[in-house]
Amino acid sequence: MIKAAPKHANMDWFPVIDNCLHAGGQTITRLAARVGQTPFYVYDRSIMTQKVEQLRAVLPEGLHLHYAMKANPMPAVVQHLSQLTDGIDVASVAEMQVALNTGINPLTISFAGPGKTDAELRSAIAAGIIINMESEGEMERITLLGNALSILPNVAVRVNPDFELKTSGMKMGGGPKPFGVDAERVPEMLKRCGELNLNFKGFHIFSGSQNLRPEAIIEAQTKTFALAYRLAEFAPQPITWLNIGGGLGIPYFPGETPISLDAIAENLKPLIIEAQQRLPEAEIVMELGRYFVGEAGLYISEVVECKESRGEKYAITNGGLHHHLSASGNFGQVIRKNYPVSVANRVTSDRLEKISIVGPLCTPLDIIADKMTLPEICVGDLIAVYQSGAYGFTASPRDFLSHPHPMEILV
């Protein structure tokens, strides 16, 4: 397991760090020597394993877990999670190739995305994975491409539901959306699907992500099954695959706590039993990304300069928003909040200071921590940003201002 420095006073509210990232294993200083450079991301496979095992322990039997690899597509991470979960969901052909390289059954891989090109669709058809169709036009293109290849494409309809995941960090359904087919248009699309040379599998119904409220998840999941039953009446063949999405969030900021799974699991039990009766051939899939990997990652940068400006202290590191856009507050935050941060190499410290940690870029947006109380920082110290296993490395503008890229390792 990763071992950072002991938690500091400003991190007492965040129990996951104490439980997972401060227990045994290699120190961050030793890992930095192993990597040979800073900045870098380090991901802990034992925490990923623990997250999957915890979820399986509480969720009802009959529910398949898929990894949405957009959250962290590092091949070593995908390989590890491919052995723990029941399938992988991809959002590009490049991701598809990584998923296929794990050696799993192509029918356990699904491909979603609103703007698939003909080249991407051709690759997906040839690979034999499930393509989540995002429009009627995409359905027609898949048919033509499949006919040209003499391959029967495996397809599902991605549905834009007539409801949303309330209080979701990112809403993917309800209202006008570029994702999927509006629920009210799906029956007509299914009629046309039955006339085409396609192997219809079922539905992908995903209403939102990064949610910490069990009651919101429960409401969305209940509505998802009800919608699936309504649409199944128009299906050209029996439903064999139903992806109910994910939505389980992780805490990032003060006042947030890990989502309680007990009520969600209790609500899912009768839903799964009913689904097994009404859709007896269907594999029910829950698709999760951030939930499996977010808490398993740290982003480490090194302090290269300490300075004071008009009474305020700054520590400048060799990493910033170009490596970790979300931690800078520029990836979906309306009001900027600090990710949990520590001085990772400091075993003990008697002196605390209020300081801002910033990156090396020539922009005031390059903030890692704004006016946080931390142990007194010196040049050469290692700064750890927690909750960095999801949407860090690949969701950041790494070429902005042409600074060196960070490394990634899995331990």
C-alpha positions as CSV (number, residue, x, y, z in Angstrom):
1,M,0.0,0.0,0.0
2,I,1.0,3.6,-0.5
3,K,2.2,5.4,2.6
4,A,2.2,9.1,2.7
5,A,3.0,11.3,5.7
6,P,0.7,11.0,8.7
7,K,-2.5,13.1,8.3
8,H,-2.4,16.7,9.5
9,A,-5.1,18.6,11.3
10,N,-6.7,20.0,8.2
11,M,-7.3,16.4,7.0
12,D,-9.1,15.0,10.1
13,W,-12.4,15.1,8.3
14,F,-11.3,12.6,5.7
15,P,-11.3,9.1,7.1
16,V,-10.6,7.3,3.8
17,I,-7.1,8.8,3.6
18,D,-6.3,7.6,7.1
19,N,-7.8,4.1,6.5
20,C,-6.3,3.5,3.0
21,L,-3.3,5.7,2.2
22,H,-1.5,5.8,5.6
23,A,-1.2,2.1,6.3
24,G,2.0,0.2,5.7
25,G,3.9,-0.1,2.4
26,Q,6.4,2.1,0.6
27,T,6.9,5.7,1.5
28,I,6.3,8.4,-1.0
29,T,10.0,9.5,-0.8
30,R,11.1,5.9,-1.7
31,L,8.5,5.8,-4.6
32,A,9.8,9.1,-5.9
33,A,13.3,7.6,-6.0
34,R,11.9,4.6,-7.8
35,V,10.1,6.7,-10.4
36,G,13.2,8.8,-10.9
37,Q,11.3,12.1,-11.4
38,T,8.6,14.3,-10.1
39,P,5.8,14.9,-10.8
40,F,4.1,11.5,-10.9
41,Y,0.9,9.7,-10.3
42,V,0.9,6.6,-8.1
43,Y,-2.1,4.2,-8.0
44,D,-2.6,1.5,-5.3
45,R,-4.0,-1.8,-6.6
46,S,-4.9,-3.0,-3.1
47,I,-7.3,-0.1,-2.7
48,M,-8.9,-0.8,-6.0
49,T,-9.3,-4.4,-5.0
50,Q,-10.8,-3.4,-1.7
51,K,-13.3,-1.1,-3.4
52,V,-14.5,-3.9,-5.7
53,E,-14.7,-6.4,-2.8
54,Q,-16.6,-4.0,-0.6
55,L,-19.1,-3.4,-3.3
56,R,-19.6,-7.1,-4.1
57,A,-20.0,-7.9,-0.4
58,V,-23.1,-5.6,-0.1
59,L,-24.7,-5.7,-3.5
60,P,-27.2,-8.4,-4.4
61,E,-26.2,-11.4,-6.5
62,G,-27.1,-11.2,-10.2
63,L,-25.6,-7.7,-10.6
64,H,-22.5,-7.6,-12.8
65,L,-19.8,-4.9,-12.2
66,H,-18.1,-3.2,-15.1
67,Y,-15.2,-0.8,-15.0
68,A,-15.7,2.5,-16.9
69,M,-12.1,2.9,-18.0
70,K,-12.4,6.5,-19.0
71,A,-11.9,7.2,-15.3
72,N,-8.3,5.9,-15.5
73,P,-7.2,4.1,-18.7
74,M,-3.6,3.3,-17.6
75,P,-3.2,-0.2,-19.1
76,A,-1.8,-1.7,-15.9
77,V,-4.9,-0.3,-14.0
78,V,-7.3,-1.7,-16.6
79,Q,-5.5,-5.1,-16.6
80,H,-5.9,-5.2,-12.8
81,L,-9.5,-4.3,-12.8
82,S,-10.3,-6.6,-15.7
83,Q,-9.5,-9.5,-13.3
84,L,-11.8,-8.2,-10.6
85,T,-14.8,-6.9,-12.5
86,D,-17.1,-8.6,-15.0
87,G,-16.5,-6.3,-18.0
88,I,-15.1,-3.0,-19.2
89,D,-16.9,0.0,-20.7
90,V,-14.9,2.1,-23.2
91,A,-15.4,5.5,-24.9
92,S,-13.0,5.3,-27.8
93,V,-11.3,2.8,-30.0
94,A,-8.0,3.4,-28.3
95,E,-9.7,2.5,-25.0
96,M,-11.2,-0.5,-26.7
97,Q,-7.8,-1.8,-27.8
98,V,-6.5,-1.5,-24.2
99,A,-9.6,-3.4,-23.0
100,L,-9.2,-6.1,-25.6
101,N,-5.5,-6.5,-24.7
102,T,-6.6,-7.7,-21.2
103,G,-7.9,-10.9,-22.8
104,I,-11.5,-10.6,-21.6
105,N,-14.4,-11.8,-23.7
106,P,-15.3,-9.0,-26.3
107,L,-19.0,-9.4,-25.4
108,T,-18.1,-8.0,-21.9
109,I,-16.9,-4.8,-23.5
110,S,-19.3,-2.0,-24.4
111,F,-18.6,1.2,-26.3
112,A,-20.4,4.4,-25.7
113,G,-19.9,7.9,-27.1
114,P,-22.0,10.4,-29.0
115,G,-19.7,11.0,-32.0
116,K,-18.4,7.6,-33.2
117,T,-16.7,7.8,-36.6
118,D,-17.2,5.1,-39.3
119,A,-13.6,4.0,-38.6
120,E,-14.4,3.6,-34.9
121,L,-17.6,1.7,-35.6
122,R,-15.9,-0.6,-38.1
123,S,-13.2,-1.5,-35.5
124,A,-15.8,-2.1,-32.9
125,I,-17.9,-4.3,-35.2
126,A,-14.9,-6.3,-36.2
127,A,-13.9,-6.7,-32.5
128,G,-17.3,-8.1,-31.6
129,I,-18.0,-5.8,-28.7
130,I,-21.4,-4.3,-27.8
131,I,-21.9,-0.9,-29.4
132,N,-24.2,1.5,-27.5
133,M,-26.0,3.3,-30.3
134,E,-26.4,7.0,-29.6
135,S,-28.8,7.9,-32.5
136,E,-30.9,6.5,-35.3
137,G,-28.3,7.7,-37.8
138,E,-25.5,5.8,-36.0
139,M,-27.8,2.7,-36.1
140,E,-28.0,3.0,-39.9
141,R,-24.3,3.5,-40.3
142,I,-23.5,0.4,-38.1
143,T,-25.8,-1.7,-40.3
144,L,-24.1,-0.6,-43.5
145,L,-20.6,-1.2,-42.0
146,G,-21.7,-4.6,-40.6
147,N,-23.0,-5.6,-44.0
148,A,-19.8,-4.6,-45.7
149,L,-17.8,-6.7,-43.3
150,S,-20.3,-9.6,-43.4
151,I,-20.4,-9.4,-39.5
152,L,-23.6,-9.1,-37.4
153,P,-23.0,-6.1,-35.1
154,N,-23.8,-6.4,-31.4
155,V,-25.7,-3.4,-30.4
156,A,-27.6,-1.8,-27.6
157,V,-29.5,1.5,-27.4
158,R,-28.2,4.2,-25.2
159,V,-31.2,5.8,-23.7
160,N,-31.5,9.4,-22.7
161,P,-34.0,8.9,-19.9
162,D,-36.9,11.2,-19.1
163,F,-35.4,11.7,-15.6
164,E,-32.1,12.8,-14.2
165,L,-29.9,11.7,-11.3
166,K,-30.7,14.5,-8.8
167,T,-27.8,16.3,-7.1
168,S,-25.4,14.6,-9.5
169,G,-22.0,16.1,-10.0
170,M,-22.4,15.5,-13.7
171,K,-25.9,14.9,-15.2
172,M,-25.9,12.6,-18.2
173,G,-29.6,12.2,-18.8
174,G,-32.9,14.0,-18.5
175,G,-33.7,17.0,-20.7
176,P,-31.9,17.7,-24.1
177,K,-28.6,15.9,-24.2
178,P,-26.1,14.9,-26.8
179,F,-25.9,11.5,-25.2
180,G,-28.1,8.7,-26.3
181,V,-31.6,8.6,-27.8
182,D,-34.5,10.4,-26.0
183,A,-36.6,7.7,-24.3
184,E,-39.8,8.7,-26.2
185,R,-38.0,8.1,-29.5
186,V,-36.7,4.7,-28.6
187,P,-39.8,2.6,-29.5
188,E,-39.7,3.8,-33.1
189,M,-36.0,3.2,-33.2
190,L,-36.4,-0.3,-31.9
191,K,-39.0,-1.0,-34.6
192,R,-36.4,0.0,-37.3
193,C,-33.7,-1.9,-35.5
194,G,-35.8,-5.1,-36.0
195,E,-35.8,-4.5,-39.7
196,L,-32.0,-4.3,-39.9
197,N,-29.2,-6.8,-39.8
198,L,-28.3,-6.2,-36.2
199,N,-27.9,-8.3,-33.1
200,F,-29.9,-6.3,-30.5
201,K,-28.7,-6.9,-27.0
202,G,-30.5,-4.3,-24.8
203,F,-30.2,-0.9,-23.2
204,H,-27.6,1.4,-21.6
205,I,-29.4,3.9,-19.3
206,F,-27.1,6.2,-17.5
207,S,-28.5,9.3,-15.8
208,G,-25.5,10.9,-14.0
209,S,-22.3,10.4,-12.0
210,Q,-20.5,11.5,-8.8
211,N,-23.4,11.3,-6.4
212,L,-23.1,11.0,-2.7
213,R,-26.8,10.8,-1.8
214,P,-28.2,7.3,-1.5
215,E,-31.8,8.5,-1.9
216,A,-30.9,10.1,-5.3
217,I,-29.2,6.9,-6.5
218,I,-32.2,4.8,-5.3
219,E,-34.7,7.0,-7.1
220,A,-32.7,6.9,-10.3
221,Q,-32.2,3.1,-10.2
222,T,-35.9,2.4,-9.5
223,K,-36.9,4.6,-12.5
224,T,-34.2,3.0,-14.7
225,F,-35.7,-0.5,-14.3
226,A,-39.2,0.8,-14.8
227,L,-38.1,2.6,-18.0
228,A,-36.3,-0.6,-19.2
229,Y,-39.5,-2.6,-18.8
230,R,-41.5,-0.1,-20.8
231,L,-38.9,-0.1,-23.6
232,A,-38.5,-3.8,-23.6
233,E,-42.1,-4.2,-24.9
234,F,-40.9,-2.7,-28.2
235,A,-37.6,-4.7,-28.4
236,P,-37.1,-6.7,-31.6
237,Q,-35.8,-9.6,-29.5
238,P,-35.4,-10.5,-25.8
239,I,-33.3,-8.3,-23.7
240,T,-30.0,-10.0,-22.9
241,W,-28.0,-6.9,-21.5
242,L,-29.1,-4.0,-19.4
243,N,-26.6,-1.4,-18.2
244,I,-28.1,0.7,-15.4
245,G,-25.2,3.0,-15.2
246,G,-23.3,3.9,-12.0
247,G,-23.4,7.3,-10.3
248,L,-21.7,6.3,-7.0
249,G,-19.5,9.2,-6.0
250,I,-16.5,9.6,-3.8
251,P,-15.9,12.4,-1.3
252,Y,-13.4,15.2,-2.2
253,F,-14.0,18.1,0.0
254,P,-14.8,19.0,3.7
255,G,-18.3,18.1,4.7
256,E,-18.4,15.2,2.3
257,T,-18.5,11.6,3.5
258,P,-18.3,8.3,1.6
259,I,-21.6,7.2,0.2
260,S,-23.6,4.7,2.3
261,L,-24.2,1.5,0.3
262,D,-26.6,-0.3,2.6
263,A,-29.8,1.5,1.5
264,I,-28.9,1.3,-2.1
265,A,-28.2,-2.5,-1.8
266,E,-31.5,-3.1,0.0
267,N,-33.4,-1.2,-2.8
268,L,-31.6,-3.1,-5.5
269,K,-32.4,-6.6,-4.1
270,P,-36.1,-6.6,-5.1
271,L,-35.3,-4.7,-8.3
272,I,-32.8,-7.5,-9.4
273,I,-35.3,-10.2,-8.4
274,E,-38.0,-8.5,-10.5
275,A,-35.6,-8.0,-13.4
276,Q,-34.7,-11.7,-13.3
277,Q,-38.4,-12.5,-13.6
278,R,-39.4,-9.9,-16.3
279,L,-36.1,-10.0,-18.2
280,P,-35.0,-13.5,-17.6
281,E,-32.2,-13.6,-20.2
282,A,-30.8,-10.2,-19.3
283,E,-27.4,-9.6,-17.7
284,I,-27.8,-6.6,-15.4
285,V,-24.7,-4.4,-15.3
286,M,-23.6,-1.6,-13.0
287,E,-20.9,0.6,-14.6
288,L,-18.5,2.4,-12.3
289,G,-15.3,4.2,-12.9
290,R,-14.3,6.9,-10.3
291,Y,-15.7,4.8,-7.5
292,F,-13.1,2.0,-8.1
293,V,-10.0,4.2,-8.8
294,G,-10.5,7.7,-7.4
295,E,-9.4,7.0,-3.9
296,A,-6.5,4.8,-5.0
297,G,-4.4,7.5,-6.5
298,L,-2.0,10.3,-5.4
299,Y,-0.5,13.0,-7.5
300,I,3.0,13.9,-6.3
301,S,4.9,17.1,-7.2
302,E,8.0,18.7,-5.7
303,V,8.5,22.2,-4.2
304,V,11.0,24.1,-6.3
305,E,10.5,27.6,-4.7
306,C,9.1,29.2,-1.6
307,K,8.2,32.9,-1.6
308,E,6.2,35.6,0.1
309,S,4.1,38.2,-1.6
310,R,2.4,41.0,0.4
311,G,2.0,38.9,3.5
312,E,0.9,35.7,1.8
313,K,3.1,32.6,1.5
314,Y,3.5,30.5,-1.6
315,A,5.1,27.2,-2.4
316,I,5.7,26.7,-6.1
317,T,5.9,23.1,-7.4
318,N,6.9,21.5,-10.6
319,G,3.4,20.3,-11.2
320,G,0.0,21.9,-11.5
321,L,-3.2,22.2,-13.6
322,H,-1.5,20.9,-16.7
323,H,-1.1,17.6,-14.9
324,H,-4.1,17.7,-12.6
325,L,-6.8,20.0,-13.9
326,S,-9.5,18.8,-11.5
327,A,-7.4,19.6,-8.4
328,S,-6.9,23.1,-9.7
329,G,-10.6,23.6,-9.6
330,N,-10.9,24.1,-13.4
331,F,-12.7,20.8,-14.2
332,G,-16.3,21.4,-13.4
333,Q,-16.1,23.2,-10.1
334,V,-18.3,26.3,-9.9
335,I,-16.8,27.5,-6.6
336,R,-13.2,26.4,-6.2
337,K,-12.5,24.0,-3.3
338,N,-9.2,22.4,-2.2
339,Y,-8.6,18.8,-2.7
340,P,-7.1,17.1,0.3
341,V,-3.3,17.8,0.3
342,S,-0.4,16.9,2.5
343,V,3.4,17.3,2.7
344,A,4.0,13.7,1.9
345,N,7.6,13.4,3.0
346,R,7.2,15.0,6.4
347,V,7.0,12.4,9.2
348,T,6.5,15.0,11.9
349,S,6.2,18.8,12.1
350,D,5.8,21.1,15.0
351,R,5.3,24.2,12.9
352,L,2.2,24.9,10.8
353,E,1.7,27.7,8.4
354,K,-1.1,29.1,6.1
355,I,0.2,28.8,2.6
356,S,-0.9,28.4,-1.0
357,I,0.6,25.8,-3.2
358,V,0.8,26.7,-6.9
359,G,2.2,25.3,-10.0
360,P,4.8,26.6,-12.4
361,L,2.5,27.9,-15.1
362,C,2.1,31.6,-16.1
363,T,-1.6,31.7,-15.2
364,P,-3.4,32.6,-11.9
365,L,-5.5,29.5,-12.4
366,D,-2.6,27.2,-11.6
367,I,-3.5,26.5,-7.9
368,I,-3.1,23.2,-6.2
369,A,-4.1,24.4,-2.7
370,D,-5.4,27.8,-1.8
371,K,-4.5,29.2,1.7
372,M,-4.3,25.8,3.4
373,T,-2.8,25.2,6.9
374,L,0.0,22.8,6.4
375,P,3.4,21.9,8.0
376,E,6.0,24.5,7.2
377,I,7.1,23.8,3.6
378,C,10.7,23.8,2.3
379,V,12.2,23.5,-1.2
380,G,12.4,19.8,-2.1
381,D,9.3,18.7,-0.1
382,L,6.9,16.4,-1.9
383,I,3.3,17.6,-2.1
384,A,0.6,14.9,-2.3
385,V,-2.8,15.5,-3.7
386,Y,-5.3,12.8,-2.6
387,Q,-8.3,11.4,-4.5
388,S,-6.3,11.6,-7.7
389,G,-6.9,8.2,-9.2
390,A,-9.7,9.3,-11.5
391,Y,-9.8,12.0,-14.2
392,G,-6.3,13.2,-13.4
393,F,-3.6,12.3,-15.9
394,T,-5.7,11.9,-19.0
395,A,-8.2,14.7,-18.3
396,S,-5.5,17.4,-18.0
397,P,-3.9,19.6,-20.7
398,R,-0.4,18.1,-20.3
399,D,1.1,20.0,-23.2
400,F,-0.1,23.4,-22.0
401,L,3.1,25.6,-21.9
402,S,5.2,22.6,-22.9
403,H,6.3,21.5,-19.5
404,P,7.4,17.8,-19.0
405,H,4.7,15.2,-18.6
406,P,4.2,13.4,-15.3
407,M,4.9,9.6,-14.9
408,E,2.3,7.0,-13.8
409,I,3.0,3.9,-11.7
410,L,0.9,1.2,-10.2
411,V,2.0,-0.3,-6.9
